Amino acid sequence: MFENTLSLSELNFRVRDAIRNHLPDSYWIRAETSDVRPNRNGHCYLEFIEKDPARQSIVAKARGVIWSGVFQMLSAYFEKETGQPFASGLNVLVRVSVDFHELYGYSLSVLDIDPSFTLGEIARLRQLVVKQLEEEGVLTLNKELSLQEPANRIAVISSPTAAGYEDFRDQLLNNPGGLAFYTKLFPAIMQGDRSEASVIEALEKIFHYRHLFDAVAIIRGGGASSDLSCFDSYGVAAHVAQFPLPVVSGIGHERDVTVLDIVAHTRAKTPTAVAELFITHVGKTASELAGLRDRIVLESEAIAAKEQTLLYSTSKELVHQSMRMLQKETAGVQQVTTSMHHELKQLLLQQRHFIENKQQFVQMVSPLNVLRRGYTLTLKNGKSISSLQDLKEGDTIVTYFKDGTSASQITGIKLSDDPLEEYHS
């Protein structure tokens, strides 16, 4: 029963021999690197994976190894040609041999690598992102913004410990013109798997305080070119392209232009170059303002001198005209005064004659004058009696004559329509 059975090692030996017999050659394969781990012995262990283009799910996986002698040669060659170290997340074209070890199982041994394929893949993926942004109509939106003047309030996205950030601040602080800059750091992880999300988060924070800033600087000093992958991502590029403030990139590389550089308002090679860009812009504004100030001063002085001359001339004319008007008015006042004096004198004379006539009339109708002409004045109880109807029998009356008075008592009253009838008869 057990005569035809195999042990596991015997089966693995057969699989090993079958692979060696049927796959004796090496093969160029396209794959993505994952979990790249050099060890202390100089060997490099990794995984090769293949993803579905649409869903990005892993559809194939194989363990790989690059032995120390090969790894030292290939890693140096790859970094020289691509500008970045051999690391995880790279699309590579490698020549491999197929191995099967009875203890460690199936693996691929890397014998050679073609750096041009990796460069081409990076460029291809970058171009796909650029094309997508262009189709969405946002590729040049940030470039179309105007950089404010003086643009000295800057939101900075950088690692707080990066040397490039310190270079940027020192350059602004020690600018030769003594120009004032106000910067606020929004810390972000600038390399690694979390860098894309971190940069986007910093942009979103700045968006909430966008009214406090004139521009955004995304800076990163030094580092490997392989760490630039987040700046080629669609997420970062889309946020920057549509950001309401001008974004200036300075992520410390010259060889490659990332998608961030393409969509940003302005690209500078290094953080120091970003600082110089702002210094130049603000310096130009300051120079223009100084020129405008000097022009205003000169024109103001010219206007003041012209107005002073005009004012002096006007003052002299005003004094002259005032003197003429004063003389004319003085003559008029004198004429009016003379006329009023004459008219007042005539009025006083008329009033004097009027008073004298009234005085004569009063004297004529005075009771004393009446008495002197032979008439009498009769009073009852101190009141003048002008009618018999005011008297009754028994009343006492006082009669005034020109030479004295007499008192009488009424003993009889006779009314008549003609009191002087008896006198006339």
CORJO-V995097 format. One record per pair of residues at least 24 apart in sequence whose ideal C-beta (glycine too) atoms are under 7 Angstrom apart, sorted by the first residue. I is the first residue (numbers start at 1). J is the second residue. Records with the same first field share a line. If there is no record, write none. Layout:
# CORJO-V995097
I=J / J
This chain:
# CORJO-V995097
9=102
12=102
13=102
15=100
16=100 / 102
19=98 / 100
23=98
26=95 / 96 / 97 / 111
27=95 / 96
28=93 / 95
29=94 / 96
30=93
31=92
32=89 / 90 / 91
33=87 / 88 / 89 / 90 / 92
34=88
35=88
36=86 / 87 / 88
38=71
41=68
42=68 / 71 / 72
43=67 / 68 / 71
44=71
48=108
62=106 / 108
63=106 / 107
64=107 / 108 / 110
65=107 / 109
66=110
70=110 / 111
74=113
78=113 / 115
81=115
82=115 / 118 / 119
83=225 / 255
84=224 / 225 / 226
85=224 / 226
87=226
89=229
90=118
91=118 / 121
92=117 / 118
93=117
125=232
126=232 / 259
129=232 / 234 / 237 / 259
130=259 / 262
132=234
133=237 / 238 / 241 / 263
138=238 / 241 / 242
139=241 / 263
141=241 / 242
142=240 / 241 / 243 / 246 / 247 / 263 / 264 / 265
143=265
145=246 / 265
147=215 / 246 / 265 / 281
148=214
149=285
150=282 / 285 / 286
151=214 / 215 / 278 / 281 / 282
152=179 / 180 / 181 / 182 / 214 / 282
153=182 / 212 / 213 / 214
154=181 / 183 / 213 / 214 / 215 / 217 / 278
155=184 / 186 / 206 / 213 / 216
156=183 / 184 / 185 / 186 / 217 / 219
157=186 / 188 / 199 / 202 / 216 / 218
158=185 / 188 / 190 / 219 / 220
159=187 / 188 / 189 / 190
160=185 / 187
162=190 / 220 / 221
163=221 / 222
164=219 / 220 / 221 / 222 / 252 / 270 / 271
165=219 / 271
167=221 / 271 / 272
168=219 / 271 / 272 / 274 / 275
171=272 / 275 / 276
172=275 / 278 / 279
175=279
177=283 / 286
179=279 / 282 / 283 / 286
181=278
190=220
191=223 / 227
195=230
196=230 / 233 / 235 / 236
199=230 / 236
200=235 / 236 / 239
203=239 / 243
210=244 / 245
213=245
215=245 / 246 / 248
216=243 / 245 / 247
217=248 / 250 / 274
218=247 / 249 / 251 / 260
219=250 / 251 / 271 / 274
220=251 / 252
221=252 / 270 / 271
222=252
223=252
225=253 / 255 / 256
228=253 / 256 / 258
231=258 / 259 / 260
232=258 / 259
236=260
237=263
240=264
248=274 / 277
250=274
371=400 / 401 / 402
372=402
376=400 / 401
388=413 / 415
